[in-house]
Structure formats: C-alpha cells, structure tokens
Amino acid sequence: MPLDTLYSDAALYDLVHLGPWKGEAEFYLRMAAEAAGGQAAGRVLELACGTGRLTLPLAERGLEMTGLDLSPAMLSRARAKAHQAGVEARFIQGDMRAFTLGERFDLIFIPINSICHLLTRADAEACLASVRAHLAPAGRFVIDVFSPSLAILTRENGRWFDLGTYEDEQGRPVRLSEQNRYERDTQLNHIVWRFEGEAGRPVERRLTMRQYFPQELDALLAYNGFVIAAKYGQYGGAPFHAESNQQLVVARLA
C-alpha cells in the first residue's frame, strides 16, 4: 500500500479534515460505552488516525486512545497537537494490514473512508486478521465508509470538479477541486486534488481509493470472522438504507 502524497503533507490534510464531523465523536463515545457494557470504556484503537482529528477529541472525553497510522508526517503533527492541547494519547507508526501491539481493545475503528486505502482484497483480509487478533472478546469493531456514488465514479476523466473553499492556517482562502479516473475491474478510484490559494502556484496531491460496496463489505466481514451487530446510515443511529450515503458498520467477533 503506497503512501499517497496527500498523506505526506499533514498541513494540507488538516486544511480539509479538521475536527470531528457533526455527531461523529458522540457516535464513537456510544460505541465505546456499548463495547464496555455501558460502563466507561477501556482501551480504544483507531486505525489510520492521521493527525489526531478524532483521537484527541475522544481522549479529551475520557477514552484511553491509541492511534495507529502509516505516515510519519501525520503522526508528527498529531503528537504536536496533543502536546499543545495537553491531551494524553498514544500514537504508533504502523500498517493497519499488519500490526502487533500485544494487547486487546474494547473498541477498534477505522474512521471516515480510511478503509478505502486498503486497495486489494488481500489488503482488507490482512487488516481484518490484525483486528481480530487485537479485539477483546466482547469488543466492537467499527468501519465508517461512504457508500460508493455511481455519479462520481462515472464522471468524465480529466474534468475538474469544485469541492469548496477552505481556510489555511493564516486564514487565507484555498479552493479545492478534484478530478478522478475509476477502474471498474479493480474498483480503484484514482483521484487528484488541486489546492489553489492566493499566493503561489496550485498544488496537486494524489490519492487512490478502493470502493467498498455495501454487500461486498458485509461479506468481507462475514467470511473473515465477524458478525455484523448493526449497520447505520448516519452518526445519529438511523439504519442503513437504499438512499444512505454512508456505511457505519458495527461488528463483533463471530
């Protein structure tokens, strides 16, 4: 799994991904409480934790957080943010396809869309095997990923689409646009993000994302030793349905 250039640029990543989305932190707090039988949750492992976008707010809310990520740049920024905020959280560099931490966790989760960086079925199976080895017997495993959009995947190759305007660390506007090329045989979406600010030339960053369709994701979990306890279509807890843009899968060991 190559380290895409977007994830070697932690500042650009944070430009778009700052802070939990509405209801996201509360959702994981509920999942942690469920995993601990309604009591204060014990150990929580976040895979592909990035710059601590979720790790730090959840640690501030009382969870014992461990974040694992492949990118040294992302982890360096996460540790700096934790130090600045005075928040205790453990950050470990590692590959979510193959990690050995020597402990089990009440809750393990892969946050928003990060499973899409497992580009092959072998990658996904390896990750699930590592999760099984680290999940407590009564623990919960959560995957948060979009439900693939055929409208996006069938876009004209090479055409730029506007994703909105963000503010950089100096408060200056940065416009983000995207182009993509989807491969039907591999289910890989090859994406280019273009950042255009007031100063300097546009900056382009690439990433590749595997698409996980709903029935495919359910089957992956089933034949890799998990039982789906619930599947939601939003953080508030509404069930997943035909119009849901988001898949929030809550699984336990079979």
Phi, psi and omega in degrees: 000102182295149177277104184297149187298332178302324186273002169261000181238083187296328181294317177294322177301312181293335178303324185259333191246025181292137169072153174295148172289167183301122178084354185291310180298319180297324178299314181289330174296319177295318180297320179296319179294319177298318181296332181261018177068033178089353179267175175301128186290153177270245187275137180232133179243124176254121178267139185059056187283345179062227183268018178085021181308319176256326184306313185289313176300324179288323175296321178297333180271006171106001179276146177274097193261136167238128177246133180242134179210154181278334190269118176299324181295318180294317181292323177300317179292322178298315180295320179296319179293322177296316179297316181296323182273351182068036183253135178269119175206146180261131179240131185231132174278127180185168182259124184290354173277340185202092178226148179225109183250351176071024179205167179243154187236146177290325179224131171236134179218151172249109188287187196315109171070001185292338177297339181293348177272001167272099197276343181230166177297323178298320176300313182297317180296321179295318178298314181296326176295318178294321177297314179304320183289344185243358183269131177298153184308321180259013186285175179235144177238127184239134172242129177243114183210149178293156169273121189308138181260116178294331178298320178286317186291339180257016176300158174293126180300136175086350179279139180268138179236135183284131178251000177116178180242135182237171177249135176279185185295343177262008179080012181270144182289140176229122180270134180245129175229165190218144166229156182212159176222116185258133176257114183294327185288323182261348186063027178263132175253114181267118192241142170239127173256132177247122178256123181238112179252183182288330183245138174085175181279157176302147179247132179246137178229139184253149171208153178238133184230125174283138178269131178245105181282153190306309182291327177297315181295317179299317181293320177305313180295317185297315184273002175248024168092023179237154172243133179280118179275327179198156175220119185250160178252359177196164185296334181290347175107005176294139181298151175293137180213183189299332182262003182290133175272347188232142174247118175243099185260125178249118184236160174226168178294140179290000000 
